[in-house]
Amino acid sequence: MLALPGAAVFVFFFLIPLIAVSADGFTGGGAAFLRVVHNELFWGGLRGSLILGTTASVFSLIVGFIVALHLSRLSERARTVLMFFIALPLTFSGLIVAYGFILSYGRAGFITQILSYVGADPVAFSRLLFSPQGLAFAASYYLIPRVVMLMLPVLVNFDSAQFAAAESLGATRGQVIRQILIPQILPTAVSAFCLIAAVAVGAYGTALALVGTQVNILPLQLYSMISESGSDFPAAAALSLILMAICSCIIAVGEIAAARHERQDIVR
């Protein structure tokens, strides 16, 4: 009985829509998939999505880890207060954030204007915002809080006495980090990387508000195909399934890494 609400949500909000999209995508014996993969735009969109996902994930993982490490060294009260502000971006609309980035880093943005006084070309600088790399920078506002929330429990519960014990036995600081710290945080870091990569690859709200459909990434291609200008709905369904498969594979890598780490812990 306790699983009934979850099962109902799974059936009505995932399984039934997935069946409907699959039925549409496989109309005509799967010819829609061939139309999608034979389109050069698809491969350009896949490349743009992978660049966006990788860049945003690497940047967010590095920044998020540093923030989580700093928070882990604070008192619980200070950590709770700062976590409130760090999690705030998750409640913002992508439209608001995109508008804020345009006002800050667009051609007439105040950061762009400040940089122009020290010799930066405002046109070239603002153009970066409307590229996959620029979208990755914009997407980091909602990816970094996710990394912090995933990494913080591991770092808070990390027993720093292991450092002192290893160093007392002659280990250098570098050996301690490589052989004690990294093995313990790596599975969580991999899971966090895969989670935010899947989010970055599949998200479209901020990208749409920021650049419309000017940047070729798969979610914006899908938006164009199902908007009023689209007419090939089986191809849109096929692209939906491909995008979902890509995101699912990325998530699966993270889950496999976490499960393997848990099994190793049990063996130990």
Salt bridges, closest charged atoms under 4 A:
GLU167 OE2 - ARG173 NH1 2.74
ASP232 OD2 - ARG35 NE 2.86
ASP265 OD2 - HIS261 NE2 3.29
ASP265 OD1 - ARG268 NH1 3.62
